[in-house]
Amino acid sequence: MGEFELLALLRERLPAAGPRVRLGSGDDAAVTVPGGAVATSVDALVEGVHFRRETASPRQIGRKAIATALSDLAAMGAAPGEAYVWLGAPAGMDEAELLEVGEGLAAVAAATGTTIAGGDLTRAPVLSLAVTVTGHAPNPQDFVTRGGARPGDALVVTGALGGAAAGLALLEDPALAASAIDAATAAALRTRQLDPTPRLAAGRALAAAGATAMIDLSDGLAGDAGHVAAASGALLAIDAEALPLAPGVAAVAAAAARDPLELAAAGGEDYELLTALPLAAVASARAALAALGTPLTAIGKVEEMDDGRPRAELRRRGGEAVPTRGFDQLAPRRPR
Amino acid sequence: MGEFELLALLRERLPAAGPRVRLGSGDDAAVTVPGGAVATSVDALVEGVHFRRETASPRQIGRKAIATALSDLAAMGAAPGEAYVWLGAPAGMDEAELLEVGEGLAAVAAATGTTIAGGDLTRAPVLSLAVTVTGHAPNPQDFVTRGGARPGDALVVTGALGGAAAGLALLEDPALAASAIDAATAAALRTRQLDPTPRLAAGRALAAAGATAMIDLSDGLAGDAGHVAAASGALLAIDAEALPLAPGVAAVAAAAARDPLELAAAGGEDYELLTALPLAAVASARAALAALGTPLTAIGKVEEMDDGRPRAELRRRGGEAVPTRGFDQLAPRRPR
């Protein structure tokens, strides 16, 4: 099968185009009429760097590639719009598997109301995807950046942390699961790693509730809180013992002789939202998220910088700082 | 150097943001206010598939990655707006070279009025770029698709053909140049391959002149004309002997014992524009392009399908069809 036949089969699997799309995939470019402000982000997923084909199915790889890109839109409080996908296909991968990658992309697109409006298909040495997504709002100031956290704001986080890192530990050492937790909990943790859910509705609700700054937790809470601190020019003081751990994280950490706080604060890939918002807005934000079935936990506050140095500090209640670092895409490490 | 330090150095090299950009690179997403219709396209460039680092400099690789993406906007008649770049960096590549890739991207962005508004930097097994570009027009119908060619329209092509394929032949067999052509011509052909120029101003001028269909020649004239034929439901009859050959193409073809028409019609990567437009509009289109210094050559016409089968036919004046095929991204072949 050649490029154009495979593209035609991939296109058949895409959901119907949304209202902003005037011309979808198949011409030199897609045509949209956004009608307001647009948030755009690009995210890549590369075999041997971000996933292994031994542990992730083609469908999961497609799902994760678009989900992680959409997570950036969630962190802006944007309504998802369109996605543009480069798919790099290794020569040894069969077409049925490539179509499954496309089906994974299409399933998340359909579930989130995203139109896959364009793409590019080429050879690559390993399975690779780069997904550019656009999200929408009436006005640019409707989007929530990383830069608006103010002293006195509360810091809240959606959902639960550490699950993706615990899932990765289970994938890398399957024996760990049997010794630590029941099968259903282990499966849920692996899903957190392999098939994350972008918090799109929660992001919009937090924006509407008055969020002053927001970021999605891709690199790990400690590193990502540091990005908010730097952009906002503030100190983010986080109560390490308040972090909501995903079920099974403590048991996996114990079995692996690791600190559960390390999984929750530096493990990365939970794709929850860390949000700063005025104290007075916390109750209404929590109620709005409860209506979506998404827990919201207060984990700290924004403070004045005591020494002019913006930073995030994770403190145990005894005052001891938790040493953590965020994920560095270029740091040497083994593939996941 | 880590991801964030390198990203900061890359950002320093970018041109200033254009008027639609409200928030550039560095947050979860960039924010723009397009204010009209948007054309969006994604294109990837992968080491060992689309280029070799032995023959292309890091700066040329950066330039080509964004130029080929912008060429798709040229083919829509769009004014370039923003670019979003994924850069996949192999572990063995040094930072100075990665910054040169960034400088190549930035130089073409600056020259074309494109804002590099966002990006992603990760590890990849080989140097890889995926570039998503957005172009603008007041209304969606201002863009020229592949689908509007009508029987009676003239077919015209910008610039000259075969140069990129001849340049590739010279890169793969440097001895060919000495035997066939002078050094300056050889250098110009290699530049056509390594550092193509998107025909952005010509694309807008052709759209304004009344182009009914347009495509950029990335896969080769024969294949790309076939895409226009399929989208328009028409027969594209092309006079093979009218094709404008780039200087040196005939000599390189002779030295390599290849048909110059094969280089011009099936070689690909010339990034010229093939355009259908009403006969009455050809003279004004040619005048508008002459003002830009871009030749425009009439190479055929759009005809009714005699048998209901949309297709492009390249014919020699004796009537003999030229066998050609377009570039298939998934076809087995050696790397360039």
Interface residues (C-beta under 8 A of the other chain):
Chain A: M1 G2 E3 F4 L6 R22 L23 G26 D27 D28 A29 A30 V31 T32 V33 P34 G36 A37 V38 A39 T40 S41 V42 D43 A44 V46 G48 V49 H50 D72 L73 A75 M76 A78 E82 Y84 V85 W86 G88 A89 A91 A117 G118 G119 D120 L121 T122 R123 A124 P125 V126 S128 A130 T132 T134 G135 P140 F143 T145 R146 G147 M214 I215 D216 A231 D328 Q329 L330 A331 P332
Chain B: M1 G2 E3 F4 L6 R22 L23 G26 D27 D28 A29 A30 V31 T32 V33 P34 G36 A37 V38 A39 T40 S41 V42 D43 A44 V46 G48 V49 H50 D72 L73 A75 M76 A78 E82 Y84 V85 W86 G88 A89 A91 A117 G118 G119 D120 L121 T122 R123 A124 P125 V126 S128 A130 T132 T134 G135 P140 F143 T145 R146 G147 M214 I215 D216 A231 D328 Q329 L330 A331 P332
